[in-house]
């Protein structure tokens, strides 16, 4: 009994540490979004109109950095990835929810949080309300969706390296190289 209590306390401390780490990274992410300028409505709309490529530059930089960082930590044994299975239906529903919210307000969930931190009232009223309302509606519909459309086109926990049956780095190195080349091309074009 005593061993179970101490194990439970250790589990709670580990959970709290993970939550605090997540909060810290979330705050850092929001700060970097702010510093990059992508919490501003005009910058996001400029990206959608293909007149301001700040958003794509930040996102591509984040993808490359995250990809190298996560897989480096994985190869060092510091983290273990826990892949979730996916499906074509999940991607379609997620893209529709994301796209409708983005089109209506001009923010994505991350930039809404950053814009709220900047004190932008449109993000606070429309963005936060949209996130809460959308989450509530999805939670209500989820039991029906998970038996229907979310199951369509299931592909499991497939990854590109897994599909090709190669080491992760065989995919990561060329993808990061292509991202860097694309970023250089965008910069050279003056966007």
C-alpha positions in Angstrom: 0.0 0.0 0.0 2.8 2.4 0.9 4.6 1.7 -2.3 1.5 2.4 -4.3 1.1 5.8 -2.6 4.7 6.8 -3.3 4.4 5.6 -6.9 1.2 7.8 -7.3 3.0 10.8 -5.9 5.9 10.3 -8.3 3.5 9.9 -11.2 1.7 13.2 -10.2 5.1 15.0 -9.9 6.1 13.7 -13.4 2.7 14.8 -14.8 3.1 18.3 -13.2 6.6 18.6 -14.6 5.3 17.7 -18.0 2.5 20.2 -17.8 4.9 23.0 -16.6 7.3 22.1 -19.4 4.5 22.3 -21.9 3.4 25.6 -20.5 6.9 27.0 -20.7 7.3 25.9 -24.3 3.8 27.3 -25.1 4.8 30.7 -23.7 8.1 30.6 -25.6 6.2 29.6 -28.8 3.8 32.5 -28.3 6.7 34.9 -27.7 8.4 33.8 -30.8 5.2 34.1 -32.9 4.9 37.7 -31.5 8.5 38.5 -32.3 8.1 37.1 -35.8 5.1 39.3 -36.4 2.6 36.6 -37.2 0.2 37.5 -34.4 -0.8 40.5 -36.5 -3.9 40.2 -38.6 -2.4 42.2 -41.5 0.6 39.8 -41.7 -1.7 36.7 -41.8 -4.0 38.3 -44.4 -0.9 39.3 -46.4 0.2 35.7 -46.5 -3.3 34.6 -47.7 -3.1 37.3 -50.4 0.5 36.2 -51.3 1.9 39.6 -50.6 3.7 38.9 -47.3 5.5 35.6 -46.8 6.4 36.1 -43.2 4.1 33.3 -42.1 5.4 30.7 -44.5 9.0 31.6 -43.6 8.3 31.1 -39.9 6.4 27.9 -40.4 9.0 26.4 -42.7 11.7 27.4 -40.3 9.7 25.8 -37.4 9.1 22.6 -39.3 12.8 22.2 -40.2 14.0 23.0 -36.7 11.3 20.8 -35.0 12.0 17.9 -37.3 15.8 18.0 -36.6 15.3 18.6 -32.9 12.7 15.9 -32.3 14.5 13.2 -34.3 17.8 14.2 -32.7 16.3 13.7 -29.3 14.8 10.5 -30.4 18.1 9.2 -31.8 19.8 10.1 -28.5 17.1 8.2 -26.5 15.9 11.3 -24.7 12.3 11.0 -26.0 10.1 8.2 -27.3 7.6 9.1 -30.0 4.1 7.9 -29.5 2.4 8.1 -32.9 -1.3 8.2 -33.2 -3.1 6.5 -36.0 -4.7 8.7 -38.6 -7.2 8.6 -41.5 -8.1 10.6 -44.5 -11.4 11.4 -42.8 -9.6 12.9 -39.7 -7.5 15.0 -42.0 -10.5 16.3 -43.9 -12.5 17.1 -40.8 -9.5 18.8 -39.2 -8.7 20.8 -42.3 -12.3 22.0 -42.6 -12.5 23.1 -39.0 -9.1 24.8 -39.2 -9.9 26.4 -42.6 -13.3 27.7 -41.7 -11.9 29.3 -38.5 -8.9 30.7 -40.3 -11.1 32.1 -43.1 -13.6 33.7 -40.7 -11.2 35.3 -38.3 -7.8 35.4 -40.0 -6.0 33.6 -37.2 -5.0 30.0 -36.5 -5.1 28.7 -33.0 -1.5 29.5 -32.2 -1.7 33.0 -33.5 -5.0 33.6 -31.7 -3.2 32.9 -28.4 -0.3 35.2 -29.3 -2.7 37.9 -30.5 -4.7 37.7 -27.2 -1.3 38.1 -25.4 -0.8 41.3 -27.5 -4.2 42.5 -26.3 -6.0 42.3 -29.7 -9.7 42.3 -28.9 -10.8 40.6 -32.2 -8.6 37.6 -31.2 -10.0 37.6 -27.6 -13.7 37.9 -28.5 -13.9 36.1 -31.9 -10.9 33.9 -31.5 -11.3 32.6 -28.0 -15.1 32.3 -28.5 -14.5 30.4 -31.7 -12.1 28.0 -30.1 -14.5 27.3 -27.2 -17.5 27.0 -29.4 -15.8 24.9 -32.0 -14.4 22.6 -29.3 -17.8 22.2 -27.7 -19.5 21.4 -31.0 -16.8 18.9 -31.9 -17.1 17.2 -28.5 -20.8 16.9 -29.0 -20.5 15.5 -32.5 -17.4 13.3 -31.8 -19.2 10.1 -30.8 -21.0 10.1 -34.2 -18.0 11.2 -36.1 -15.6 8.6 -34.7 -17.9 5.8 -35.9 -18.4 7.4 -39.3 -16.2 9.9 -41.3 -13.2 9.8 -38.9 -12.7 6.1 -39.7 -12.7 6.6 -43.5 -9.4 5.9 -45.1 -7.5 4.7 -42.0 -3.8 4.5 -42.5 -2.6 3.7 -38.9 0.5 5.3 -37.4 2.3 5.4 -40.8 5.3 7.7 -41.3 7.2 8.4 -44.5 10.4 6.6 -43.2 8.2 3.7 -42.1 6.5 3.5 -45.5 9.9 3.6 -47.3 11.4 1.3 -44.6 14.4 3.6 -44.2 16.1 5.3 -41.3 14.4 8.6 -40.2 17.4 10.7 -41.3 17.2 9.4 -44.9 14.0 11.4 -45.1 14.8 14.3 -42.7 18.1 15.4 -44.4 16.6 15.9 -47.9 13.4 17.4 -46.6 15.3 19.9 -44.4 17.6 20.7 -47.4 14.5 21.3 -49.6 13.0 23.6 -46.9 16.3 25.6 -46.7 16.5 25.9 -50.4 12.8 27.1 -50.6 13.5 29.6 -47.8 16.5 31.0 -49.7 14.4 31.2 -52.9 11.6 33.1 -51.2 14.2 35.5 -49.7 15.9 36.0 -53.0 12.6 36.7 -54.7 12.1 39.5 -52.2 9.1 38.1 -50.4 
